[in-house]
Amino acid sequence: MTRTAARVLLRIGIGLLIMSLLIRPAIQTPQAMMGDNFAIIACLALILTAALGIKFAPDEQPGRKRDGDE
């Protein structure tokens, strides 16, 4: 995983977590609350995976120029 992809996943995970927390007060049934709990756990797992990807991903190398490129 490159660092750019990890950053994108981190932003997606944070956005999904915010949306899930905003919707949470409107939930009234126990089944929906359980589903929201699973969604929050999935968002936290995505954020953790992206953070590990940012920390341990190799540095991105710029493209090499071929012969004749200027």
C-alpha positions, 0 to 999 in steps of 0.5 A: 500500500502506498502512502497516497492510497493510505491517506485516501483510505484514512480520509474515507474512514474518518468521513464514514465514522462521522456520518455514522456518529451523526446518524446514531441519535436517530436510530430507534430499533435494536437491530439498527443500533447493532448495525451501526455498532458494526459500522463504527467498528468497521470504520475504526478498523479502516482508520487503523489499517490506513494509519499503519499503511502511512507509518510502514509504507515504503517511500514513493519513488518518482518515475524514472525517465526513459531514454529520449524523455526530456 
